[in-house]
Amino acid sequence: MTVHYLIAGSRAEAKSTAIVDWGWHPDRLCGRDGYRRPNGDFVIPVVDIQYLVGIRPPSEIYLGYAWSAVRHIDAALRELRACGCTVHHP
C-alpha cells in the first residue's frame, strides 16, 4: 500500500482537497467512503501539522488533535514505512 499525505494551509483548503478514507472525523473533513484510490492507496489531507497525532497500520489510521511538533509527523511516517508502506508527500 502507498500512503500519500498533503499539508493543507487551512480547514477550508483541506475540505476542498480531502481525498482519504479515514472513516470518521469530528469536523466531517473526510467522508466515510470515496477517498481511497482504486488501487488501495490512501491520500491523507493534514489540516495543519499540529493536528496530526499519529498514523498506525491501515486498519487503525486516524487523524486527531493535540501534538504540534514536526517530529510526530516524522515518527508517524517512520511507523508507516516500518509496516511496509511507501509514503509520498509533495
C-alpha positions as CSV (number, residue, x, y, z in Angstrom):
1,M,0.0,0.0,0.0
2,T,1.1,3.5,-0.7
3,V,0.2,6.4,1.6
4,H,0.2,10.0,0.4
5,Y,-0.3,12.9,2.6
6,L,-1.0,16.6,1.8
7,I,-0.3,19.5,4.1
8,A,-3.3,21.9,3.7
9,G,-3.0,25.5,4.8
10,S,-6.5,25.8,6.3
11,R,-9.5,23.7,7.1
12,A,-11.3,25.2,4.0
13,E,-8.4,24.2,1.8
14,A,-8.3,20.8,3.3
15,K,-12.0,20.3,2.8
16,S,-11.7,21.2,-0.8
17,T,-8.8,18.7,-1.3
18,A,-9.9,15.9,1.1
19,I,-9.2,12.6,-0.6
20,V,-8.7,9.9,2.0
21,D,-10.6,7.1,3.6
22,W,-10.3,7.9,7.3
23,G,-13.7,6.6,8.2
24,W,-14.6,9.4,10.6
25,H,-13.6,12.9,11.6
26,P,-15.4,15.2,14.1
27,D,-15.5,18.1,11.6
28,R,-16.6,15.9,8.7
29,L,-13.4,16.9,6.9
30,C,-13.2,13.4,5.4
31,G,-16.1,11.3,4.1
32,R,-16.8,7.8,5.2
33,D,-16.1,6.4,1.7
34,G,-14.8,7.5,-1.6
35,Y,-11.4,8.9,-0.7
36,R,-9.3,5.8,-1.1
37,R,-7.8,5.3,-4.6
38,P,-9.0,2.3,-6.6
39,N,-5.5,0.8,-6.3
40,G,-5.8,0.9,-2.5
41,D,-3.6,3.9,-1.9
42,F,-4.6,6.4,0.8
43,V,-4.3,10.1,0.2
44,I,-4.2,11.9,3.5
45,P,-5.0,15.6,3.9
46,V,-3.5,17.1,7.0
47,V,-5.4,20.2,8.0
48,D,-2.5,21.6,10.0
49,I,0.7,20.0,11.2
50,Q,-0.4,20.4,14.8
51,Y,-3.5,18.2,14.2
52,L,-1.6,15.1,13.1
53,V,-1.4,12.9,16.2
54,G,-0.2,9.7,14.7
55,I,-0.6,7.1,12.0
56,R,-0.9,3.4,12.7
57,P,-1.2,0.5,10.3
58,P,-4.0,0.9,7.8
59,S,-6.8,-0.6,9.9
60,E,-6.1,2.0,12.6
61,I,-5.3,5.1,10.6
62,Y,-6.8,8.2,12.3
63,L,-6.5,11.9,12.4
64,G,-6.6,13.7,15.8
65,Y,-5.7,16.8,17.7
66,A,-3.1,17.6,20.2
67,W,0.6,17.4,19.3
68,S,2.3,20.2,17.4
69,A,5.9,19.1,16.9
70,V,7.1,18.1,13.4
71,R,8.8,15.1,15.0
72,H,5.4,13.5,15.5
73,I,4.9,13.5,11.7
74,D,8.3,12.1,11.2
75,A,7.6,9.3,13.8
76,A,4.3,8.5,12.1
77,L,5.9,8.3,8.7
78,R,8.7,6.0,10.1
79,E,6.0,3.8,11.5
80,L,4.2,3.5,8.2
81,R,7.5,2.7,6.4
82,A,8.3,0.1,9.0
83,C,5.0,-1.7,8.3
84,G,5.8,-1.8,4.5
85,C,4.0,1.3,3.3
86,T,5.6,3.6,0.7
87,V,5.0,7.2,1.8
88,H,4.9,10.1,-0.7
89,H,4.3,13.7,0.0
90,P,4.6,16.9,-2.1
